[in-house]
Every structure is written in structure tokens, then in C-alpha cells.
Amino acid sequence: KVDNVPGVDGVGPKTAAELIAQYGTLENLLAHADEIKGKRGEKIREAAGRLGLSQELVRLKRDVPFEFSLERAATGALRLEALTPILKELGFNRYQDDVKAMLAERAGGAAEAPVEGAAPPPPARDKAKGGGAGFSLGLFDGVEAAGTERAERPEAEYRCVRTAKELKEVVQAMRAAEIVAVDTETTGLSPLDCELCGVSVSIRPGQGWYIPVRSPEPATHLSPAQVIETLGPALEDGAVRKCGHNLKFDLLVLRRAGIELRGIVFDSMVASFLVDSSRSSHSMDALALGLLGYTCIPIKELIGTGKEQRRFDEVPLEQAAEYAAEDADVSLRLRNALAPQLEEMGLGSLFSDVEMPLVGVLAELEWNGIHVDPKELDRQAARLNERIEALKKQIHEASPRPFNPDSPKQLSEILFNDPEDEPPGLGIPGLKKTKTGYSTDIEVLEKLAADPDVDSPVPALIVEYRQLTKLVGTYLVALKEAINARTGRVHASFHQAVAATGRLSSSDPNLQNIPIRSDIGRDIRRAFTAEKGNVLISADYSQIELRMLAHLSRDPALIEAFEQGEDIHRAVAAQIHGVRPEKVTREQRDGAKMVNFGIVYGITPYGLARRLQVSDKEAAQIIDDYKRRFAGITTFLQECVEQATTLGYVETILKRRRPVPQVTSRNPNERALGERVAINSVVQ
């Protein structure tokens, strides 16, 4: 169907296979089409005239003129060493493991005989010197791969700073430099729990120093106290301009070590996100490959993986120094590559005035954390677990047999198998087919729960069961586990280089998606408490997105509504439900909020009808009425889509760009998604 090749209505792959197995060929099937009874036979006879063409359209053409010989296609030995950087750059992670396994097998087995005429393997990097020759990405011996030459690995001078005299020289060089790249190495990934292993700095491309404070060889370098005393003042001096990659992490690590990092002016992770938010990764290794043509030393080479993994302070100092100094060097190179792009794209002000100051704000948020009462979490978990057990009992009583409600496969059988099937089920008609049966996702269950023709309580009970088990597992248990034993607080991570709209996201745990519309969700928030002598302040912008929309669209009616102090959501709710504004309930206002934001972000009548539990016709009427009342909004939304179509991206009021390639897709669904993204991003 995706290729518009017509088949036979009602005959899918399974039935087709059975028919061909029975009759041998399509031609023989059509010759005996009269023997096939019922609607299936009618459909096949009806389609007989076009099936020959359909078969021709999908048949592999085997007689194309093509000059080919196996001898010319011979490649010789595969250059496995040269293959890894390409696989890494393209994101083929599993294939990297395959290559490593092949290399290990080669190393353990007999030496591979060189192929006559094969080019020599690429030179290995001289790790002791930190520099080394470049290497080619021609992957196959004897085959020239046009355009695949990788930039040469630049000569680099990396040093391990071990004495007080050397460290003083580094500090003098830092104070005289235009900008200093800073990076830290730690014993772990949690900045509030790990220990500082060392600091690396770079003041010019191709150069880097590593100043260790923890290593397997503590007698050969300065102590943490000595390093902090000498290096600390330069790191804390705001006049010494600093750059780095994901500096929020380094800021927190250094603060825990007793150093307040100041003078931060450039973060290459943040800059990369502004330049192209659609990149699959903004990690240093990915950017080094993509922007510099440079393959960084993988951390796995130093610390390993799995059970054999070791901490960074257990890595031999010579290896650790090269890895760490390279990080600072690459950070500086990335800054030099990205800074001109920011200016060229008109993003300098957004970067300097909004994004870089935000790095320090988010670090402060993470450092402070928020107090969570574990006893309140336990009380709520106990209460919800009682309800979960009661729901399990009700589900089993309403089902033809016991089953595991957490198993989608078993639930599908219970809901959709007929009572006389083996195993027996409730015989509810399935709504959405999957490869393994009928879907039991939340959308299906909610439809079944609301369907008056479904007389079983099981779908509604499962909906509530899933909501409660998710609340317990995702929030109550996870929040308690996230409480830091040292501070008694939850220190979530906040990210400014994840959400393509430029909004913040959080993780470990995600504090931004704790539900608020349900009573249970509001109960969970009660566990967030102010410690003695403090208060919690809850603040929210008043309808900020609609105010932004009023400003951007210049719609007179919307501007007037705000100027007169109208509650937009309440006014729309009054219109939808046919009541006076003062009679609008909280639930009705919440529904109107969906209408407002849904229309702004390109919601369809079908989507709106689902949210409001009204017919598609009523939803379409609501959208039409809204657009008539606020005509300027319609024009503005069209302008957003036109910009995305013309330029390939949309811009916010502060010139943040978001690429929207979907708007030119030939797939209507993909194109409609692109239009919604174009509208959504400008306001968000």
C-alpha cells in the first residue's frame, strides 16, 4: 500500500501466502478463482484484471544491462581499524562491537596474510607523544573512497603537571591567555557525589595540561590541597575567561572540591545546541568528529565497561593525562569552531545574555536541590499499594481466569480472545492490531473503558491499575531512592541542550512531569516540603504562551482580552459549555485550556474531540469559532509554516532556530507534523 500498488481488499499477507501455497502461482490461482467461495472469491475475481500489473510492479527486474565482474569487485582484506571511526561518527554502535570482536579474534588467531597489492593499514596513533599521523577512511584495500579522507590528527603537546614549579607556570600562562579551556576528571558521573581526580586546561589548540589530584601514583604529583591553593585563585578569578564543554558539571565538581569556578563565557555543548538543535548528539566526542574531523580517545579504553570497569583515579597516570589534556584541547578547538557560527547566525546575544548565564543558575538549582519528606512518600506508597492490591482482586474476579495484569500479552488474550478460545477471554472486539496480537496501550484501554457496548469493568480497572503502579514506581519509589544520603535532598539534573524548543528538561529524577491534574498527583507534591525556618513559594506565569501569541500575532481581539484582564481560558470555556463566565468550573476551564493551546499548536478536530469528549463536528465548530474570533492568529500560524517551508527552520523572538525538515516531506502525515512543529516552536 505504501507504494500505491493495488492488491486485493481483505487479503493480507497471511491469506495470500495460504492461497499461493494452495495454487502454486498467481496465474493458477486466477485460473481457479471461480472455486473460491464467498466475499473473498468475489474480491479476487474483481481484482483479476489489475493483479498482473501489480505483480509486474513489485517483481525484481533481472535483465537490466549491467557491466559487472566478480574480479573487479574484489576488495581484499577489510581494514577494521579504519572502520571504527566511521561507525562511531554515523552512530552504528552495535557494529562497533562487531568490529572489536573481529579485531580480538584476529589478535587471538593466526596473523592475516596480506593481500597482494593491498595498501598498508593506517598508522597507529603514537599515544606516548600525544600526536601522530593522520589516517585515511578508505575502508577497503585497493578501492579509492572519494571524499572520505579524514582530517589529519593534529600534532598535540600534552603534559602532566606534577610539581609546584610546573603548576605555577601553568597558572601564569592561564592569567596571560585570551581564554582558557577547563575540564575536570572525576571518580563518577554524579557531580554532587563523585571526587575530583584532576583538572585539565588548554590555552591554545594542540596543547593541554593535566593537573592530577588523585591517581594510582599519589607520591608522584601534588596533593589536592596543594593544587587547590595554587590553581584555585585562577579558576575563581572572573577576569580569566573560561570555556569548556558541559561546564555545569565541572562547576559543581569544583564547588564540591572547594573552588568556585568564575569567568565562564563559552560552553561548546550549549553553543552546538543553538547552532543545530537537531543534532543527534552534542557530546564532545560527537562534535569533535562532526566539526573537527577528530576522533577523541574513548573513555572505555581507559576505564573499561561492566564488572571490570574501574574509576578514573585507578587509571595509570600517563594514560589519564593524555585523555584529560585532550579533552581541554578539544574543548578549546570546539569553541573556536562554534563561536563564529553563533555570530554568523545572529545567535550571539541569545548565547551570551540568556544561555550562558543560565548555566550558573542551573548549577545553583542542582547544588541546592529540594527537600523531600521520605515518610510522606512511604505513607502514600502504602496507601496506593493497598488500592493496587484491591484493583488486582477486582480484575481477577471480573476475568474468566487468573492472569498477570502487567503482561500486555496476557491482558490482550483476556480482553480479546473469545470465551470458547484456549485460553479463554472476554471476547471484546480488538481495536488496534500489532505483530503479536491486539494492542493494549492506554489509548485502546481508555476507548474500551468509555465504550457503552463493552460491559466488562476490566478495561477501566486496568487503566486505574496502570496509573497507580506508574505513580508508585516512577515517583514515590524513585523519589525516595533519589534522596541524597549526605544532604537529605533530591538533586535533579536540569538540561538546556535537550528539548528542541529550548525549554528545560530534567532527569535523575524528572521533576517536571509529576502529574498535577489528578488528586493523587497533587498528593505526591505534598512530599516536597520546606525545611524548618523556610517556606516554599509556588510561582507560575499567567497564560504566558497566549500572551506571547498575542504579542507575536498582533491579534487585536487577543490583545484586548489581556488588556481588559479577561481570563482567556474561562472565556473560551463559557463559549464551549454555553454558560456565563462566572459559572465555569475548574474542570471546564482546564478543558478550555486544552482548546486554546491545542489550536495554537495545530490540533485537529479529531484530536480536540478526543480531549473534550465531543463529536468531531462539534470540535471543528469550536476551532472555526475560535479562528473567527482571533483572525490574526490564523495569519501568524500560516507565517510560521511559510518560514519553515522557505528557510527550512523557524525562529523565536530571541532568534533561536529550530530546523523543521518535515514541512517539505511528500508524506502528508510527516508534513502535517512539520507544520505543527513550526507553529509550536516559535511560541514555546
N, C-alpha and C positions, 0 to 999 in steps of 0.2 A: 504493500500500500504506500509506503514512503516514497517509492519510485513511480507511483501512479501507473503501475502495471495491473490491469484488472484481473481479478481471479474469479472465484465463484462464491456468491453470497452464501454464508452458512457452512462453508467447507474450509476449515482451518488446517494447519499442518498435520495434526493427528489423523483427521478423517482422510485427508489427501493421501497420506502415507498408506493408510489401510487400503484405499481404493487402488493405488498403483501397485501395491503388493498383490492385490487380488487379480488385477487385469494385466499387469506386466508393463504396459506403456500407456501414455495418454491416448495415442491413436486407437489402441484396442479398447480402452475404456469408453471412448466416444462411440466406437462401433457398436458397443453393447449398452449404450446409455438407456435404451428402452427397458432394459431389465431392472434398472434401479427404480425402486418404488418411492412413492411419497413426494414430499416437497423437495427432498434432496435431488431426486431424479429430475424433477421439473427444472430446478435451478441449473443443473448440469446441462440439460438439453438446451435450455435458454442461452447458456454461455458458450455453446459449442462453436459458434461462428467466430468468436474472438480468441478462443484459447490457443489456436495455432500461432497467432501473432504474439500473444502473451508469452508463450514458450520461447519464441524466437528472440523476444526482447531480453529474456533473462539467460539465454543459453550462451555459454562462453564461446567466443569466436576463435576458432582454432586454425584459421587459414590466412592470418594476417601476414603479408610479406615482411620477413624479418631476417636480416643477416646476423647469424649467431653461430658461434662455435664454442665448444667447451674449452678448447685450448686457450682462446682469448679471454675467457672468463676466469682463468686460474689466478689466484691471489697469493699463493704462497702461505707462509706462516702468519697467523694473526698477531698483531702487535698488542698484546694485552695491556702492557704498561701504558701505552698511549691512549688506550680506550677509556680508562677510568676517568680522566679529567672531562672528557666529552659527556660521559654518562652522568657525572656529577652536575655539570652545567645544565644538562637537559632535564635533570630531576628523575633519571631512571635509577631509583635507589636499589631495587631488587637485583638489577643486572650488575650493579657494582659488587654485590655479594657473590654473584655467579663468577665474575672475573677474578675476584680474590680467591675463590675456591679453585679455579683453574690454575692460577699462579701458584697456589700452595701445592696443588697436585704436581705441577711441573717441577717445583723445587724439590719435592719429595721423591719424584721418579727419575727416570733417565733423562739426561740432557737432550734437548730437542735438536735434531740435526738441522743446520742452517739450510735454507732453500737457495739453490743456485741463483745468483742474480738478485737476491733479496737485499734490500737496504739494511744497514745496521740498526739495532734498536736505539731509541733516543738515549742521550747521555743521562745518567742518573744525577740527581742534584747533589752537590757536594755540601752536605749538611754541616760539616765542621766549619767551613768557611762562611756559610750562610748565603752564598751567592750561587753561581753555577750557570751553565749554558742553557739556552732555550731548548725547546723540543717541538717537534712537528706533530700535528694531528693527522697526518696522512696515516690512515689506520691499517692499510693493507700493503704488504710488501709488493713492490712493482707496480703500484697504482698511484698515480698522482691525484691528490684530492684538492682540486682548485678551491681557493678561498678558505681553507681550513687551517692555515698556519696560525699558531698561537703566538701572541706577543712574547718576546724573549723574557725569561725570568730576569728581572733587573739585578745588577750587582748590588749586594747589600752588605753593610758592615754592622753586625750585631754584637754587642758586648755585654758581659755580665759584670755588674758593678759590685765589687766585693769589699773595698777598703774605704775608710773615711775620706782619704785624699781624692779618690775617684768620684765619690759621691758629691763632694764639694765642687768639683769641676763640672759635674752634670748640672748641679743647681745653678752655677754661674752661667752656663750655656742656656739653660731654661729662661733665666731672667733677661738675657740679651736677645732671645728669639722673638720673631714676629708672632708665632703661635706655637703651642706645644701640644702634641697629641699624648693623651694619657689613657692607660688601660690598667686593669688590675687582674691578678690571678688569685683564685680562692680555693678553699677546700670543698666547696659545694656550690649549688645553684641558688640557694635561698640567701639573699644578701643580709638578712637580719639574723641568720643562724650560723653562717659559714665564717671561717677565719681567713684573714688576709695572708696570702703566700708571698706576694711581691707586687711591685709597681713597675710598669714599663713606660718609657717616654720616648718621643721622637721629635726632633726639631727640623729635620729635613728629610725628603724622600731618600730611601736607600740606607737609612741609618736608624739605629734604635738601641736603647739601653734597657737592661732588666736589672732591677734592684731587688734581690730576694730578701725576705724576712723569715720565711720558713722553708726548709728543704731537707733532704736526707743528709746534707753535709753542713750542719749549722756552724761548725767551727771554722768554715772557710769564708764566711761572709758576716756582715754586720747584724746585730740583733734588732728586733722590732723597735725597741726604744731608741736605739741609735739612729735608725732610718727615719723614724717619725720626727726626732729632734732636728735633723738636718734637712730632710726633704719637705716636712710638713709646712714650714712657713712659705715656701714657694707654691705649694699646692693651694694654700689658703689665701694667697695674695691675689686679689681680684684684678690687679694690674697685669698679671701674667695671664694672657689669653689662652684658654684651653679648648681643645677639640677632642672628639673621640666617637666611639660607636656604642649606642645604648648607654649613655653616660649616667642615666638614673641608677643603674646597677652599681657602677663604680662610686657614685656619690654616696650611696647607702653603705657600701662596704667600707669606704674610707671613714665615714662618720662613725661606724661601729669601732673602727681602729683608733679613733680619736682625732681624725683630721676632717675639717670642713672644707670640701672642695669648692673653690670660688673661681670666678672668671670664665665660666663655661660660656662659649659663644657659638659652638658648632657641634651638632650631633649628626653624624652621617646617616644613621638609621632614620631619624626624623626627616632629614633632607631628602633621602631617597623616596620616602613615602609621599612627600609633597610633589616631587618631580613625576612620579608614576605610581599611584596607589594600586594599580592593577598588577604590579609585580607579584609573582607567587611567593617570593621570599625577600625580606630586607635584611637578612643576616649578613654579617661581614663576609663570610666565605662566598655567598651567592653574589654579592655586589662586587667583590674582588674579581670573580670570574667574569661577570657580565660587563663591568665598566673598565676594568684594568687588564683583562685577559690574564689574570694571575691566579694560580692555584695555591691557596694557603695550606700550611701543614695541618692535616686533620687532627683534632684533639684526640680522636680514638687511637691514633698512632702512639700517643704518649701515655694515656691512662687506660686504654683497653675498653672492653664492654662487659656487661653481665656480671657474673660472680667474680671474675678475675679483675674487675675494674679497680683501679687504685686512685687515691687522692692526688691532687697536683703536687702537694708537698712531699710526695713519695717518688716523684719523677726525678731521674738524675739531672743535676743542675745544668749541665751543658745543653741537654735537650730542652729543658724547661726554658732556659734563657733565650734560645733561638726562637722557640714558639712564641714566647711572650713579647720579645722585641719586635718580631714580625707583626704582631697584632697592632702595636703602636705605629709602626711604619705604614701598614696598610690603612689604618685609620686616617693618617695624615694624607696619604695619596687619595683616599676617597673624598676627603674634604676638598682637596684641590680639584678633583674632577666634578664634584657636585655644586660647589659654590657658584661657578659661572653659569651653570644651568638654571639655578634658582633666580639669578638676576635676569637672565635672558627671558625667562618665562614670567617675569613680573611678580615673583613669589618672595622677594627679599623682605618686604615688610611683614607679611604673614609669618615668615620663618623667624625673623628677629624679634618681632613685637608680641607674637602670640605663642608660637610653638616652643621656642627655646625657653622663655620664662616659665612655661608650663612644666618643663622637665623638673625644675626645682620644686614646684607646687606639688606635683605628683609624688616626688620623693618624700616630701614632708608628710603627705597623706599616708603613704605606706609606712613610714617610720612611726608615726603616731598610732596607726591602727584604730580600732574601735572596740570598746568593751562589750563583751557578750557574756550573759549570765548562763553558765552551763547547767545550773539547777533548773532554770526555766525551760531550757531545751529538753532536759530529761523529763520534766513534768509533761510537756507537750507530746514528746515521743511516746511516753507511756499511755497517754490518753488516746492518741491516734492509733497506736498498735492494738488497743482494745477494740476500736472501731474496725480496724482491718481484719482482725480475727472474726468479729461478728459478721462482716461482709463475706468472708470466705465461707462461713457456715451457711449464710443465706444463698450464696451462689451454688454451693453443692446441693442444697435442698431443692433448688429450682432447676437443677440439671438432671439429665437421665442417668448419670453415673459420676463418680468422683473423678476429678482431673486437676491438673496444676494450672491455676489461672494466670501464672506468669509465663506460660508456654504459648506463644502465638499459634503453633501448630495444633496443640491440643484444644485450644479455645476455638480455632477455626472448625475443627471436627465437631465440637459440641454445638456450635451455633448453626452450621450449615449442612452437616450430614443429616440424612433422613432418619426418622425413628427406627426404621427397619434395617438400616445400614449396619455394617460392622466396622468400626464401633458406632453405636447409635448416637444420634444428635437430635437437635430441636427442630430441624427441617426448615430453618429460616432461609429465604432466598438470599444468595450471596450478592454483594453489590460491586465488588472490585476484585478481578481475578489477578493472581500473582503466579509465578512459576511453580510454586509448591501448593497452590490451593487458592482459597479466597482470603482477601486481606482482612485483618482485624485491627487496622490502625484507628487512631482516635476519631478521625473523620467518619469512618464507617460506623463505629460504635455509637457515636452521637446521633447519626442519622437513624440507626435502628432503635435507639432509645426513644427518639421523638416520633417514630412511625406508629400511628394508631393501629395498623394492621399487625404489628408484632406484639403478641400478647404475653411474651415471656419477659420477666423482670431482669434476666441475666445481662443484656447489654447495658442497661442503666447501672446495675450493680458493679459491673466490670469498669465502667467509666469512673465511678467514685473510688473503686478499689485502686485503680491505676493512679489517680490523682493523689490519694493519700500515701501510697507506697513511695511515689516520687517525692512528695513533700518530706517524708521521714528520711529517705535515703539521701536525697540531694541537698536538703537544707538542715534538718535537725541533727542528723548524724555527722554530715560533712562539716557543718559549722562548729560542732563540738571538737571534732578532730583538728580543725584549723586553728584552735586557740593555742597561741604560743605559750609554751610552758614557762618561759622566762618572764614574759610581760603580762600574761593573763589576758591578752587581747588578740583579736583577729587582724592580721596584716595582709590584706588582699593586695594583689598586683594590679596596677592600672596601666593601660596601654593606649598610647596615642598614635600608634602606627599599625592598627589592625582594621578598624571599621572604615570602609572606603568613603563613607560620608564625612569622615573627620571627627566623628563622635568618639567618646571614650569607650573602652571596653574594660572589663575586669575579669580576673581569674584567681584561682587558688585562695579562697573560693570566689565564684562570681557573685558579687553583692548586688548587681544591677538587675537581676531577673527574679528576685524574690517576689512572689505574687502579692498584689495589694488589693485586688478587687474582691477576693473571697475573704470570708471571716477567718478561715484558717491561716491564710497568708498574712492577714493583719495580726493574728496571734503570734506568728513567728517573729514579727518585728518587735514584739514586746520584749524579746530576749536581748535586744540591743539596748543597753542601759547606760546611764551616766554614772560614773563613779562618785563617791561621796565628795561634796563640795563643787560639783559640776552640774551643768544641765545640757540636755540635747536640744538643739534648735533644728526644726524641720522647715526648710525653705524651698519654694518652687516658683519658677517663672509663671506668670499668669498668661496662659494661652500664647506662649511665646512664638510657636510656629505660625499661628494665624496672624499674629502681629507682624512677623517677618513677611508673611504672604501679603498683608495689606500694604506694607512698605514697597515690596518688590513689584507687585501688580498695579499699584496706584489705583485700586478699585475704589471709587467714591463711596459706594454703599458700605463696604467693609471698613474703610477708614472712619466713616461717620459713626458706625456702630461702636467702634472702640472709643472715639472721641466723646460719645454720649454715655460711655460707661456701660453699654449693654453687655450682657453675658451671651456671647455668640452661641455657645452650646445650648444654653437654656432656650434662646430664641428659636433655634432650629428644632429642638425637642418639642416646643409648643406647636410649631408648624406640622411636625410629623404626627403627633398624637392628637392634634385638634383640641388642645386645652390652653388656658391662659398661662402665661409665663410663670406666675406665682404658684400655679398648681402642678408644675413639672416636678416629678420625683427624682431622687438621686439616680435610680436605675435608668430612667428615661433620659436624663442628662448624659449619663455615661454612654448610652446608645447613640445620642446625637453627636457626641464627641467622635465616635467611630465614623459617623456620616461625614463630619467636617474634614477629619484627617484622611478618611478614605477617598473622598472626592479629590482632595488636593493631590493625593499620591496615585491617582489614576485607577481607582477602584471601579470594577464593572458592576452593572446591575445585579448580576448573579452573585458576586461577592458580597455586595451590600445586602441583598435579600437574605443570604445565609446569616449574616451578623445580626440583622434586625428581626429575623424570623417573619419576614413578609414575602409576598409574591415578587417575582422578577418584574412584573408590570408596575407594582407599587414602588419598587426600588428605582426603576427607570424614571418614574414620575418625580420622585424625590430629587434625583440627580438633575433632571431638566429644570425643576423649580429653583433649585439652588443656583444653577448656572445662569438662569434668567435674572435672579436677584443680584448676583455678583458677576456681571458680564466681563469685567476687567480681568477676573481670574482666568477665564477661559482663554483670553488672548495671551496672558502671561504663560500659561501652560503650553500653548502652541509655540510660543517663542523659545521655551526651553528645549522642546523637541527639535525645532528647526536648528538651534545652535548645535545640538548634539549631532544632527544629520550632516550639517555643513562642516563643522570643525572636528568632529569625532570625540568631542568632550564637552562638558558643561562647566560653568564657573559659579562659585558662590560670590557673595558680596565682598569678601576679602580676597577674591581671586584664586581660591582653592580650586584645583581642577580634578575632575573625575572622568577618565576615559569611558565612553559608552559605545563600544563597537557593535552592540546588539541592534542599534537602531537601523542599521543598513542590512540586516540579515534578510535572506529570502524566506526564512521560516517565519510565518505570521506570529506564532506564539513567542518566538525569540524577539521579534521586532516589537511586539506589544510590551514585553518585559523591559526592553531598552527604553521605550517611551516612559514607562513608569519610573525607571531608574533615573532618567534625565530630569523628570519633574521632582522626584523625591530628593535628589542630591542637592539641588540648588537651595531648597529651603532647609533641609536638615543640616 
